[in-house]
């Protein structure tokens, strides 16, 4: 047996997709309340009740495998109803919905979605305006057109459990990072839902802001627990997928996803808040934080290979042989 044969991983068998519970009468009543809310908040997007219920069932089925045991009532409580309605309106070809999506703003930076995507393209393909334009144009075209016969269009993957515009930015970023990885083998991306930073600090970051950022990031890391640092280490240093990290830690994949998102949000809130308090006036605070954070995570001894091994050993676990560095 050759070394290459020994190192080849066995094919992963997909687990059967769980079947969610059918909606009860109370679930349908709650759904109709949400329908009226959507009609009030986005009256330009027209959703007939049968179409509304069909898409609501579809997106709940998208969400259910990520959170087995989830109820339809709980799903509705966490639904970003306006964003969900805009997404469904786009999928059904409503011009008003597309206009709302084009005009969407992106949370903390409050810039238009189109501008935020362009900013990501500039960082992904520096000094190549043609590639930047192509990246954004191709992404928009794939929102409702699947890349392959077995793939879903991008908007059809949205489950409504997070704000739409930031989710689209993340999908755009990860989509192109995956392409760059395939082309060069340099950029590693654990999976489509990852919300962790780039691993190359921005060369244009001013020295003053970099120093302020490092202090703020280390203070944020001080507030994390050993379990959170272990998760950061597995996902960031070892590039483990959510599924592999969950299997190693004995947790559900959905739990890993939620913990990762919470870590990201806390980092943005705490580190970003420090920078704003110190006078930050840049346009893309979120991008700056997520880009610069990689260097801090790589250098901090609390996320070193030895320390992570000790944290795992305390749980009676070790890294798979192929992951040890």
DOGU-44213 format. One record per residue: x, y negated, z negated of N, C-alpha, C in turn. Coordinates in steps of 0.001 Angstrom, whole numbers, always signed. Layout:
# DOGU-44213
PT; nu; nv; nw; cau; cav; caw; cu; cv; cw
PT; X; Y; Z; X; Y; Z; X; Y; Z
...
END
This chain:
# DOGU-44213
PT; nu; nv; nw; cau; cav; caw; cu; cv; cw
PT; +843; +1199; +0; +0; +0; +0; +877; -1248; +0
PT; +625; -2192; +896; +1432; -3397; +989; +1027; -4390; -78
PT; +1932; -5377; -311; +1630; -6433; -1284; +402; -7215; -865
PT; +294; -7479; +462; -860; -8241; +946; -2157; -7495; +678
PT; -2101; -6145; +847; -3300; -5354; +598; -3669; -5366; -872
PT; -2658; -5278; -1738; -2916; -5282; -3174; -3514; -6598; -3622
PT; -3104; -7722; -2979; -3552; -9036; -3420; -4916; -9417; -2871
PT; -5398; -8624; -1873; -6655; -8999; -1243; -7801; -8762; -2206
PT; -8611; -9787; -2505; -9719; -9599; -3444; -10808; -8738; -2844
PT; -11502; -8010; -3706; -12621; -7216; -3234; -13778; -8137; -2862
PT; -14571; -7775; -1855; -15693; -8624; -1474; -16673; -8768; -2621
PT; -17196; -9995; -2778; -18110; -10284; -3873; -19534; -9947; -3443
PT; -20202; -9150; -4236; -21577; -8771; -3932; -22505; -9814; -4527
PT; -23367; -10406; -3701; -24280; -11433; -4165; -25371; -10812; -5031
PT; -25617; -11462; -6164; -26687; -11000; -7040; -28033; -11359; -6413
PT; -29048; -10529; -6642; -30365; -10845; -6084; -30893; -12157; -6660
PT; -31543; -12936; -5816; -32089; -14215; -6247; -33314; -13961; -7112
PT; -33350; -14487; -8339; -34508; -14232; -9206; -35765; -14898; -8643
PT; -36889; -14272; -8875; -38164; -14799; -8415; -38768; -15676; -9514
PT; -39020; -16944; -9242; -39569; -17817; -10283; -41030; -17494; -10552
PT; -41534; -17894; -11703; -42943; -17632; -12019; -43869; -18450; -11119
PT; -45013; -17899; -10836; -46004; -18629; -10046; -46563; -19781; -10868
PT; -46964; -20869; -10218; -47510; -22009; -10979; -48854; -21679; -11617
PT; -48998; -22052; -12864; -50269; -21892; -13563; -51136; -23121; -13313
PT; -52355; -23060; -13770; -53274; -24187; -13575; -52716; -25462; -14205
PT; -52107; -25325; -15374; -51535; -26503; -16039; -50377; -27079; -15230
PT; -49599; -26207; -14579; -48492; -26687; -13742; -49027; -27489; -12557
PT; -50092; -27008; -11943; -50678; -27719; -10806; -51237; -29068; -11244
PT; -51806; -29123; -12442; -52326; -30390; -12947; -51190; -31393; -13149
PT; -50088; -30924; -13735; -48924; -31806; -13915; -48376; -32263; -12565
PT; -48343; -31349; -11606; -47822; -31686; -10281; -48651; -32785; -9634
PT; -49962; -32732; -9809; -50815; -33761; -9222; -50569; -35117; -9862
PT; -50236; -35122; -11150; -49871; -36385; -11805; -48611; -36966; -11166
PT; -47626; -36100; -10907; -46395; -36543; -10257; -46683; -37047; -8844
PT; -47591; -36380; -8144; -47967; -36824; -6802; -48520; -38246; -6834
PT; -49399; -38534; -7791; -49953; -39882; -7886; -48871; -40899; -8263
PT; -47927; -40467; -9099; -46820; -41347; -9455; -45995; -41691; -8219
PT; -45701; -40690; -7393; -44944; -40925; -6164; -45690; -41888; -5243
PT; -47002; -41712; -5145; -47789; -42584; -4283; -47776; -44020; -4773
PT; -47688; -44199; -6086; -47631; -45550; -6642; -46255; -46177; -6435
PT; -45204; -45392; -6638; -43847; -45936; -6605; -43301; -46078; -5195
PT; -43647; -45173; -4302; -43187; -45260; -2913; -44390; -45083; -1983
PT; -45286; -46060; -1952; -46512; -45913; -1158; -46248; -45757; +337
PT; -45084; -46206; +805; -44796; -46098; +2235; -44543; -44655; +2654
PT; -44155; -43814; +1708; -43932; -42394; +2002; -45241; -41649; +1762
PT; -45801; -41103; +2813; -47115; -40459; +2724; -46953; -38949; +2571
PT; -47485; -38442; +1468; -47395; -37010; +1182; -48794; -36473; +905
PT; -49306; -35637; +1812; -50573; -34955; +1568; -50364; -33922; +467
PT; -51405; -33666; -315; -51250; -32767; -1460; -50719; -31388; -1076
PT; -51231; -30744; -8; -50675; -29413; +337; -49182; -29463; +662
PT; -48743; -30508; +1393; -47316; -30642; +1707; -46507; -30914; +449
PT; -47060; -31769; -416; -46389; -32090; -1675; -46165; -30816; -2491
PT; -47203; -30000; -2659; -47091; -28784; -3470; -46142; -27776; -2826
PT; -46166; -27700; -1502; -45275; -26765; -808; -43813; -27143; -1018
PT; -43495; -28423; -873; -42111; -28860; -1062; -41706; -28783; -2531
PT; -42655; -29031; -3431; -42339; -28925; -4853; -41983; -27485; -5213
PT; -42710; -26535; -4652; -42389; -25125; -4888; -41039; -24778; -4276
PT; -40765; -25313; -3095; -39488; -25040; -2424; -38313; -25533; -3255
PT; -38400; -26758; -3760; -37271; -27308; -4504; -37141; -26678; -5887
PT; -38265; -26250; -6468; -38169; -25517; -7730; -37438; -24189; -7510
PT; -37683; -23558; -6365; -36996; -22305; -6047; -35500; -22540; -5805
PT; -35135; -23727; -5327; -33720; -24068; -5220; -33076; -24193; -6593
PT; -33830; -24768; -7506; -33310; -25062; -8841; -33278; -23821; -9732
PT; -34259; -22937; -9585; -34433; -21840; -10528; -33211; -20932; -10667
PT; -32516; -20552; -9575; -31325; -19703; -9748; -30214; -20378; -10541
PT; -30190; -21712; -10569; -29162; -22427; -11328; -29496; -22452; -12811
PT; -30760; -22279; -13142; -31198; -22337; -14541; -32264; -21283; -14786
PT; -31879; -19991; -14765; -32861; -18929; -14983; -33630; -19153; -16285
PT; -34896; -18905; -16224; -35730; -19151; -17392; -36359; -20524; -17376
PT; -35973; -21360; -16415; -36564; -22694; -16326; -38052; -22583; -16028
PT; -38813; -23483; -16588; -40253; -23516; -16348; -40582; -24622; -15362
PT; -41732; -24500; -14730; -42149; -25553; -13805; -42433; -26853; -14552
PT; -42923; -26745; -15772; -43157; -27950; -16576; -41839; -28657; -16878
PT; -40824; -27879; -17271; -39514; -28471; -17539; -38890; -29061; -16291
PT; -39091; -28380; -15167; -38574; -28892; -13894; -39199; -30245; -13573
PT; -40509; -30370; -13747; -41185; -31636; -13458; -40716; -32747; -14397
PT; -40433; -32399; -15661; -39958; -33408; -16607; -38615; -33981; -16182
PT; -37774; -33144; -15559; -36452; -33609; -15138; -36410; -34119; -13705
PT; -37546; -34136; -13030; -37570; -34503; -11614; -37397; -36006; -11425
PT; -36457; -36382; -10530; -36337; -37777; -10083; -37368; -37947; -8968
PT; -38604; -38274; -9387; -39744; -38176; -8486; -39618; -39082; -7265
PT; -39164; -40323; -7477; -39052; -41249; -6345; -38016; -40762; -5350
PT; -36842; -40375; -5849; -35794; -39861; -4964; -36257; -38598; -4249
PT; -36952; -37744; -4986; -37460; -36498; -4399; -38431; -36808; -3263
PT; -39327; -37767; -3488; -40307; -38126; -2463; -39629; -38700; -1224
PT; -38611; -39532; -1419; -37876; -40086; -284; -37206; -38965; +501
PT; -36601; -38025; -203; -35943; -36898; +456; -36944; -36090; +1280
PT; -38081; -35771; +690; -39106; -35004; +1410; -39618; -35806; +2600
PT; -39789; -37126; +2414; -40229; -37965; +3522; -39251; -37940; +4686
PT; -37959; -37930; +4380; -36947; -37838; +5442; -37029; -36484; +6148
PT; -37196; -35430; +5367; -37279; -34098; +5962; -38500; -33948; +6862
PT; -39551; -34705; +6552; -40769; -34617; +7365; -40816; -35689; +8447
PT; -39690; -36401; +8636; -39580; -37328; +9753; -40270; -38661; +9583
PT; -40417; -39130; +8352; -41095; -40403; +8124; -40094; -41559; +8168
PT; -40321; -42480; +9057; -39394; -43596; +9233; -39250; -44425; +7961
PT; -40360; -44619; +7256; -40315; -45414; +6024; -39372; -44786; +5002
PT; -39359; -43447; +4936; -38469; -42765; +4002; -37010; -42983; +4381
PT; -36706; -42920; +5685; -35336; -43164; +6129; -34904; -44588; +5811
PT; -35797; -45534; +5969; -35467; -46926; +5650; -35157; -47072; +4164
PT; -35917; -46377; +3323; -35645; -46417; +1884; -34304; -45768; +1560
PT; -33980; -44686; +2260; -32692; -44031; +2018; -31536; -44928; +2455
PT; -31653; -45573; +3617; -30600; -46475; +4082; -30399; -47633; +3103
PT; -31481; -48040; +2444; -31407; -49177; +1523; -31063; -48753; +101
PT; -30889; -47459; -126; -30618; -46969; -1481; -29295; -47517; -1998
PT; -29272; -47762; -3301; -28047; -48244; -3951; -27511; -47169; -4870
PT; -26214; -47297; -5190; -25499; -46150; -5762; -25114; -46330; -7212
PT; -26072; -46653; -8048; -25835; -46627; -9486; -24919; -47714; -9980
PT; -23800; -47287; -10609; -22935; -48231; -11297; -22371; -49305; -10379
PT; -21929; -48919; -9172; -21332; -49907; -8273; -22388; -50751; -7585
PT; -23650; -50275; -7540; -24777; -51002; -6973; -24530; -51416; -5530
PT; -23760; -50656; -4779; -23583; -50954; -3361; -24473; -50027; -2555
PT; -24715; -50392; -1299; -25565; -49577; -447; -24946; -48202; -227
PT; -25806; -47213; -64; -25332; -45852; +176; -24427; -45799; +1400
PT; -24821; -46495; +2457; -24011; -46498; +3680; -22604; -47025; +3392
PT; -22514; -48100; +2608; -21210; -48679; +2286; -20397; -47758; +1389
PT; -21076; -47075; +468; -20366; -46150; -420; -19786; -44980; +365
PT; -20544; -44464; +1336; -20025; -43377; +2170; -18834; -43845; +2994
PT; -18925; -45051; +3500; -17812; -45598; +4280; -16565; -45736; +3404
PT; -16744; -46185; +2162; -15599; -46329; +1254; -14937; -44977; +990
PT; -15756; -43920; +829; -15181; -42590; +635; -14415; -42155; +1880
PT; -14981; -42450; +3059; -14315; -42067; +4309; -12974; -42769; +4456
PT; -12893; -44025; +4027; -11638; -44779; +4111; -10567; -44110; +3260
PT; -10955; -43617; +2078; -9971; -42967; +1211; -9592; -41586; +1732
PT; -10555; -40907; +2349; -10275; -39570; +2860; -9421; -39597; +4119
PT; -9643; -40614; +4962; -8927; -40714; +6241; -8296; -42104; +6378
PT; -7311; -42409; +5556; -6701; -43741; +5588; -6054; -44037; +6941
PT; -6192; -45294; +7368; -5577; -45805; +8598; -6077; -45086; +9858
PT; -7255; -44490; +9770; -7830; -43814; +10944; -9302; -44224; +11042
PT; -9542; -45398; +11629; -10900; -45930; +11678; -11828; -45044; +12498
PT; -11310; -44449; +13553; -12148; -43584; +14377; -12635; -42379; +13574
PT; -11735; -41778; +12803; -12115; -40638; +11983; -13074; -41051; +10885
PT; -12876; -42232; +10326; -13776; -42736; +9297; -15193; -42879; +9836
PT; -15304; -43491; +11027; -16619; -43672; +11640; -17267; -42327; +11947
PT; -16467; -41404; +12480; -16987; -40094; +12849; -17474; -39337; +11620
PT; -16717; -39446; +10520; -17081; -38737; +9290; -18448; -39165; +8794
PT; -18697; -40463; +8782; -19981; -40975; +8299; -21104; -40609; +9258
PT; -20856; -40776; +10554; -21890; -40480; +11552; -22275; -39010; +11528
PT; -21289; -38120; +11467; -21579; -36688; +11437; -22355; -36306; +10180
PT; -22034; -36949; +9073; -22741; -36635; +7835; -24216; -36995; +7947
PT; -24495; -38194; +8460; -25892; -38591; +8622; -26625; -37617; +9536
PT; -25969; -37169; +10596; -26635; -36268; +11548; -26919; -34912; +10936
PT; -26142; -34510; +9928; -26340; -33201; +9298; -27296; -33244; +8113
PT; -27859; -34412; +7830; -28804; -34489; +6724; -30042; -33633; +7000
PT; -30474; -33589; +8249; -31667; -32795; +8572; -31391; -31741; +9643
PT; -30126; -31610; +10055; -29743; -30595; +11042; -28705; -29689; +10411
PT; -29021; -28406; +10283; -28110; -27459; +9641; -26866; -27244; +10489
PT; -25727; -26977; +9812; -24466; -26715; +10517; -24471; -25358; +11215
PT; -25225; -24412; +10693; -25257; -23082; +11289; -26617; -22441; +11099
PT; -26789; -21269; +11713; -28092; -20607; +11667; -28488; -20212; +10252
PT; -27504; -19886; +9403; -27800; -19428; +8044; -27696; -20543; +7006
PT; -27442; -21762; +7459; -27247; -22877; +6532; -28498; -23732; +6435
PT; -28628; -24439; +5311; -29714; -25395; +5128; -29215; -26789; +5468
PT; -30062; -27632; +6033; -29681; -29040; +6180; -29363; -29625; +4808
PT; -28546; -30670; +4794; -28098; -31225; +3519; -29271; -31658; +2648
PT; -30216; -32394; +3204; -31340; -32866; +2402; -32209; -31716; +1901
PT; -32227; -30609; +2622; -33022; -29455; +2190; -32383; -28740; +1003
PT; -31147; -29104; +633; -30479; -28507; -529; -30726; -29302; -1810
PT; -31346; -30470; -1687; -31563; -31348; -2837; -32697; -30799; -3696
PT; -32423; -30608; -5005; -33441; -30013; -5876; -34190; -31035; -6717
PT; -33837; -32309; -6590; -34572; -33349; -7297; -34197; -33527; -8750
PT; -33185; -32819; -9238; -32826; -32883; -10650; -31669; -33820; -10932
PT; -31334; -34651; -9958; -30288; -35673; -10143; -30592; -36795; -9160
PT; -30059; -38011; -9402; -30314; -39106; -8463; -29820; -38757; -7067
PT; -30590; -39128; -6058; -30308; -38705; -4687; -29042; -39340; -4120
PT; -28888; -40668; -4232; -27753; -41341; -3592; -26408; -40852; -4138
PT; -26199; -40805; -5467; -24920; -40272; -5967; -24696; -38817; -5546
PT; -25757; -38023; -5489; -25618; -36636; -5055; -25150; -36572; -3609
PT; -25704; -37408; -2746; -25285; -37421; -1344; -23825; -37838; -1209
PT; -23391; -38799; -2016; -21989; -39230; -1978; -21073; -38075; -2368
PT; -21477; -37329; -3396; -20659; -36197; -3831; -20605; -35118; -2755
PT; -21750; -34827; -2140; -21777; -33823; -1080; -20892; -34258; +87
PT; -20979; -35548; +455; -20150; -36089; +1539; -18668; -35912; +1216
PT; -18289; -36298; +15; -16890; -36206; -406; -16402; -34762; -374
PT; -17190; -33864; -936; -16768; -32469; -1016; -16777; -31776; +336
PT; -17714; -32160; +1190; -17787; -31606; +2539; -16495; -31892; +3301
PT; -16048; -33142; +3237; -14841; -33506; +3979; -13572; -33011; +3290
PT; -13578; -32951; +1953; -12431; -32358; +1272; -12281; -30888; +1654
PT; -13397; -30194; +1815; -13341; -28801; +2242; -12757; -28682; +3637
PT; -13115; -29597; +4528; -12562; -29581; +5878; -11065; -29848; +5849
PT; -10642; -30805; +5040; -9213; -31104; +4924; -8451; -29915; +4362
PT; -9069; -29226; +3406; -8413; -28053; +2826; -8224; -26969; +3876
PT; -9250; -26742; +4688; -9134; -25714; +5722; -8077; -26070; +6755
PT; -7933; -27375; +7025; -6992; -27808; +8056; -5551; -27776; +7571
PT; -5333; -28172; +6307; -3954; -28313; +5845; -3573; -27396; +4695
PT; -4562; -26907; +3969; -4263; -26068; +2819; -3744; -26855; +1638
PT; -3888; -28194; +1664; -3321; -29016; +604; -4340; -29342; -467
PT; -5546; -29720; -61; -6553; -30160; -1020; -7370; -28968; -1478
PT; -7466; -28773; -2781; -8249; -27666; -3317; -9576; -28189; -3837
PT; -10649; -27459; -3571; -11969; -27857; -4027; -12675; -26635; -4591
PT; -12978; -26606; -5885; -13565; -25405; -6460; -14895; -24997; -5850
PT; -15871; -25890; -5696; -17150; -25530; -5107; -17945; -26785; -4811
PT; -19128; -26607; -4211; -19899; -27736; -3707; -20410; -28649; -4801
PT; -20607; -28132; -6019; -21201; -28945; -7063; -20174; -29600; -7980
PT; -18888; -29472; -7689; -17859; -29988; -8578; -17921; -31502; -8676
PT; -17730; -32010; -9860; -17794; -33453; -10065; -16509; -33953; -10703
PT; -15407; -33288; -10450; -14124; -33678; -11011; -13345; -34496; -9993
PT; -12244; -35142; -10414; -11585; -36138; -9576; -10675; -35590; -8496
PT; -10227; -36500; -7587; -9167; -36178; -6650; -7877; -35928; -7424
PT; -6909; -35231; -6794; -5669; -34957; -7515; -4518; -35863; -7083
PT; -4769; -36891; -6291; -3724; -37823; -5905; -4119; -39235; -6319
PT; -3388; -39890; -7232; -3756; -41233; -7642; -3767; -42186; -6451
PT; -4647; -43155; -6510; -4721; -44126; -5430; -3458; -44981; -5402
PT; -2766; -45065; -4261; -1522; -45819; -4196; -1743; -47318; -4323
PT; -3001; -47781; -4088; -3246; -49210; -4140; -3621; -49707; -5534
PT; -3736; -48810; -6504; -4109; -49229; -7853; -3024; -50125; -8441
PT; -3443; -51278; -8959; -2471; -52195; -9547; -1881; -51595; -10814
PT; -618; -51941; -11075; +81; -51368; -12226; -647; -51668; -13529
PT; -1191; -52889; -13610; -1865; -53272; -14850; -3080; -52390; -15108
PT; -3882; -52177; -14065; -5084; -51376; -14238; -4746; -49912; -14449
PT; -3662; -49461; -13844; -3261; -48076; -14058; -2888; -47861; -15524
PT; -2144; -48783; -16099; -1738; -48644; -17495; -2947; -48687; -18417
PT; -3867; -49639; -18150; -5089; -49726; -18948; -5905; -48455; -18823
PT; -5970; -47942; -17604; -6738; -46727; -17367; -6162; -45552; -18145
PT; -4841; -45386; -18104; -4212; -44249; -18781; -4542; -44269; -20266
PT; -4456; -45445; -20892; -4781; -45546; -22323; -6246; -45183; -22567
PT; -7144; -45683; -21714; -8567; -45401; -21883; -8864; -43926; -21664
PT; -8209; -43332; -20661; -8454; -41919; -20362; -7965; -41023; -21494
PT; -6826; -41363; -22068; -6318; -40553; -23180; -7213; -40687; -24403
PT; -7755; -41897; -24633; -8701; -42071; -25732; -9959; -41238; -25494
PT; -10405; -41193; -24225; -11575; -40364; -23909; -11260; -38895; -24152
PT; -10081; -38452; -23741; -9707; -37059; -23937; -9639; -36717; -25424
PT; -9303; -37713; -26263; -9286; -37495; -27708; -10662; -37119; -28231
PT; -11721; -37590; -27554; -13084; -37327; -28030; -13613; -35968; -27580
PT; -12873; -35278; -26732; -13340; -33975; -26243; -12996; -32876; -27237
PT; -13781; -31824; -27216; -13536; -30666; -28078; -12610; -29673; -27378
PT; -12155; -28695; -28136; -11307; -27657; -27543; -12033; -26929; -26412
PT; -13334; -26659; -26606; -14098; -25973; -25567; -14193; -26821; -24302
PT; -14335; -28131; -24467; -14416; -29019; -23309; -13072; -29119; -22600
PT; -11995; -29145; -23369; -10662; -29182; -22746; -10372; -27863; -22024
PT; -10837; -26781; -22593; -10655; -25490; -21921; -11402; -25486; -20592
PT; -12618; -26018; -20584; -13379; -26089; -19343; -12681; -26983; -18323
PT; -12187; -28139; -18768; -11445; -29024; -17870; -10224; -28308; -17289
PT; -9531; -27573; -18135; -8338; -26883; -17675; -8644; -25807; -16641
PT; -9692; -25028; -16899; -10052; -23969; -15962; -10519; -24548; -14627
PT; -11313; -25617; -14719; -11878; -26173; -13490; -10879; -27063; -12763
PT; -10021; -27759; -13505; -9121; -28722; -12875; -7746; -28137; -12606
PT; -7064; -27643; -13660; -5704; -27132; -13456; -5706; -25854; -12631
PT; -6623; -24935; -12930; -6619; -23652; -12246; -7606; -23566; -11087
PT; -8362; -24653; -10835; -9267; -24716; -9685; -10263; -23550; -9656
PT; -10694; -23114; -10824; -11637; -22011; -10865; -13029; -22492; -10480
PT; -13762; -21668; -9774; -15135; -22005; -9413; -16017; -21938; -10653
PT; -17200; -22522; -10552; -18139; -22448; -11661; -18459; -20999; -12004
PT; -18624; -20178; -10966; -18971; -18774; -11192; -17849; -18047; -11921
PT; -16595; -18262; -11491; -15471; -17556; -12124; -15238; -18042; -13550
PT; -15373; -19358; -13761; -15206; -19889; -15116; -16293; -19353; -16034
PT; -17520; -19278; -15525; -18621; -18752; -16326; -18379; -17289; -16681
PT; -17911; -16505; -15710; -17642; -15087; -15968; -16545; -14916; -17017
PT; -15505; -15743; -16927; -14394; -15639; -17881; -14844; -15994; -19291
PT; -15672; -17031; -19415; -16086; -17510; -20733; -17339; -16811; -21253
PT; -17956; -15979; -20421; -19167; -15296; -20856; -20369; -16206; -20933
PT; -20429; -17204; -20051; -21529; -18165; -20034; -22257; -18079; -18702
PT; -23435; -18707; -18638; -24167; -18755; -17381; -23583; -19858; -16496
PT; -23601; -19641; -15195; -23046; -20620; -14255; -23716; -21971; -14387
PT; -25025; -21986; -14628; -25737; -23249; -14800; -25241; -24021; -16012
PT; -24850; -23309; -17067; -24311; -23961; -18259; -22986; -24654; -17948
PT; -22135; -23980; -17152; -20862; -24581; -16754; -21112; -25848; -15934
PT; -22088; -25801; -15028; -22404; -26958; -14202; -22864; -28129; -15056
PT; -23759; -27863; -16014; -24255; -28954; -16867; -23144; -29537; -17731
PT; -22283; -28682; -18275; -21194; -29178; -19118; -20204; -30018; -18301
PT; -19951; -29586; -17064; -19053; -30350; -16197; -19626; -31726; -15895
PT; -20920; -31775; -15575; -21567; -33057; -15280; -21542; -33981; -16494
PT; -21789; -33423; -17684; -21768; -34247; -18890; -20371; -34800; -19159
PT; -19339; -33990; -18937; -17972; -34468; -19111; -17677; -35616; -18150
PT; -18093; -35438; -16905; -17883; -36482; -15891; -18587; -37771; -16291
PT; -19861; -37672; -16697; -20623; -38865; -17054; -20030; -39572; -18264
PT; -19570; -38802; -19250; -18947; -39419; -20420; -17647; -40122; -20050
PT; -16870; -39493; -19149; -15620; -40120; -18714; -15898; -41444; -18011
PT; -16884; -41443; -17115; -17211; -42668; -16390; -17708; -43753; -17342
PT; -18542; -43360; -18303; -19096; -44351; -19226; -18028; -44932; -20148
PT; -17217; -44051; -20743; -16252; -44525; -21731; -15062; -45222; -21075
PT; -14482; -44584; -20063; -13304; -45181; -19419; -13708; -46410; -18620
PT; -14808; -46298; -17864; -15277; -47440; -17101; -15639; -48613; -17990
PT; -16268; -48314; -19127; -16615; -49385; -20061; -15393; -50123; -20576
PT; -14310; -49390; -20828; -13066; -50027; -21289; -12501; -50957; -20217
PT; -12508; -50504; -18975; -11971; -51319; -17894; -12804; -52586; -17692
PT; -14131; -52435; -17745; -15001; -53612; -17597; -14761; -54599; -18727
PT; -14620; -54078; -19949; -14361; -54960; -21096; -13042; -55703; -20942
PT; -12089; -55090; -20229; -10778; -55720; -20019; -10746; -56613; -18784
PT; -11915; -56762; -18116; -11977; -57714; -17020; -12037; -57135; -15625
PT; -12329; -55850; -15491; -12409; -55241; -14166; -13460; -55936; -13308
PT; -13096; -56303; -12078; -14050; -56947; -11168; -14052; -56263; -9800
PT; -13441; -55070; -9706; -13391; -54361; -8425; -14760; -53845; -8007
PT; -14863; -53399; -6753; -16142; -52957; -6193; -16471; -51510; -6511
PT; -15460; -50659; -6686; -15719; -49231; -6808; -15094; -48685; -8085
PT; -15687; -49035; -9213; -15154; -48595; -10496; -15216; -47078; -10622
PT; -16324; -46475; -10205; -16476; -45028; -10310; -15406; -44309; -9496
PT; -15187; -44764; -8263; -14164; -44142; -7431; -12781; -44260; -8047
PT; -12476; -45439; -8628; -11177; -45648; -9255; -10984; -44680; -10419
PT; -12012; -44550; -11276; -11901; -43681; -12445; -11692; -42231; -12021
PT; -12519; -41748; -11092; -12441; -40341; -10706; -11146; -40020; -9975
PT; -10618; -40990; -9241; -9370; -40761; -8512; -8175; -40739; -9460
PT; -8105; -41712; -10366; -6961; -41818; -11271; -6956; -40741; -12354
PT; -8120; -40199; -12675; -8198; -39255; -13790; -7360; -38000; -13560
PT; -7172; -37629; -12287; -6411; -36431; -11994; -5016; -36429; -12578
PT; -4319; -37568; -12472; -2964; -37645; -13001; -2912; -37460; -14501
PT; -3899; -38028; -15209; -3930; -37892; -16665; -4170; -36447; -17063
PT; -5125; -35784; -16393; -5420; -34392; -16726; -4237; -33483; -16441
PT; -3512; -33783; -15379; -2363; -32949; -15016; -1227; -33094; -16017
PT; -1019; -34313; -16535; +135; -34600; -17387; -110; -34359; -18865
PT; -1352; -34354; -19298; -1619; -34275; -20738; -1279; -32886; -21282
PT; -502; -32810; -22368; -105; -31500; -22906; -1281; -30671; -23415
PT; -2408; -31329; -23708; -3574; -30586; -24186; -4230; -29769; -23075
PT; -3823; -30033; -21836; -4314; -29238; -20716; -3175; -28478; -20040
PT; -2077; -28298; -20765; -959; -27529; -20219; -1335; -26054; -20157
PT; -593; -25304; -19359; -863; -23870; -19217; -736; -23159; -20563
PT; +274; -23510; -21353; +485; -22850; -22641; -672; -23125; -23590
PT; -1111; -24401; -23643; -2187; -24736; -24578; -3496; -24078; -24159
PT; -3762; -24062; -22859; -4983; -23416; -22390; -4955; -21918; -22689
PT; -3776; -21307; -22571; -3650; -19881; -22885; -3955; -19622; -24367
PT; -3520; -20549; -25238; -3802; -20393; -26672; -5297; -20531; -26956
PT; -5955; -21487; -26267; -7396; -21657; -26459; -8154; -20410; -26008
PT; -7717; -19815; -24901; -8357; -18596; -24432; -8097; -17429; -25385
PT; -6860; -17343; -25873; -6507; -16257; -26782; -7349; -16312; -28055
PT; -7663; -17528; -28504; -8494; -17673; -29700; -9890; -17110; -29473
PT; -10299; -17013; -28217; -11594; -16433; -27876; -11469; -14977; -27467
PT; -10243; -14430; -27569; -10019; -13048; -27180; -10014; -12839; -25681
PT; -9638; -13880; -24926; -9671; -13802; -23466; -8324; -14229; -22893
PT; -8063; -13805; -21672; -6859; -14213; -20949; -7229; -14546; -19517
PT; -6391; -15351; -18886; -6618; -15664; -17488; -6409; -14425; -16622
PT; -7175; -14287; -15533; -6870; -13220; -14566; -5440; -13357; -14058
PT; -4820; -12260; -13722; -3409; -12259; -13340; -3110; -13233; -12210
PT; -4011; -13368; -11260; -3765; -14243; -10128; -3818; -15710; -10464
PT; -4370; -16072; -11649; -4524; -17467; -12017; -3365; -17980; -12863
PT; -2574; -17078; -13446; -1505; -17496; -14356; -454; -18250; -13580
PT; -67; -19438; -14083; +952; -20249; -13421; +2124; -20488; -14343
END
